[in-house]
Amino acid sequence: MDDDGYDRKGHRERLRWRFHEAPEALPDYELLEMLLGIAIPQRDVKPLAKALIKRFGSFADVLTASADDLKTVDGIGDVAATALKVVREAAIRLARAPVINSVVISNWDSLLDYCHTAMATLPMEQFRLLFLDRKNVLIADELQQTGTVDHTPLYPREVVRRALALHASALIMVHNHPSGDPKPSKADIDMTRAVREALGAVGIALHDHLVVGRKGHASFKAMGLL
């Protein structure tokens, strides 16, 4: 029991029991509290968990925040920030596992789940390139560029160069809209056409361009833009 009479050990045991009974029933701040309790065992972390949710907005937003941004919250140091970033990376790898080395076209829902997990809540735009072989098996998943809140530069020549280096036969472009709205912009459309033309000149297909956001995703192919 703490000096102020708070039974931290008993509270954590009850929280663990509730988690094992029904993990989906825990609110975001309590799940975050459990993570922080492992990283910072010597203090009551409930107020800290609530402060993080208040600062960033949701459990997902806390995990997506950069380590530097996390440490602007009083009480979050290197150990706690690292623990939160490890959880995010674990989530991304779990979502990617069904996709890597699989036939992407026949595993489309898993691909969308992975893209959403990896990118939907990011505060800045990112571009990922998913390289496929002749059987449409995913052979490489690479972060190509990180930009600002509403723009990411992507250079067709660099896309072609990397696709040739990997001996890819096709690729899928993916980027996020931090605004939450996945609707493609005119700049997105123009850039996609430039990349498609550059790839087509060397016999490489552009299967799709996915835009992900909090409100869902947009497929250039489904929208008739490819």
Secondary structure, DSSP 8 states (H G I E B T S, - for coil): --TTS--HHHHHHHHHHHHHH-GGGS-HHHHHHHHHHHH-TTS--HHHHHHHHHHHSSHHHHHHS-HHHHTTSTT--HHHHHHHHHHHHHHHHHHHTTTTTSBGGGGHHHHHHHHHHHHTT-SS-EEEEEEE-TT-BEEEEEEEEE--SS-----HHHHHHHHHHTT-SEEEEEEE-TTS-----HHHHHHHHHHHHHHHTTT-EEEEEEEEETTEEEETTTTT--
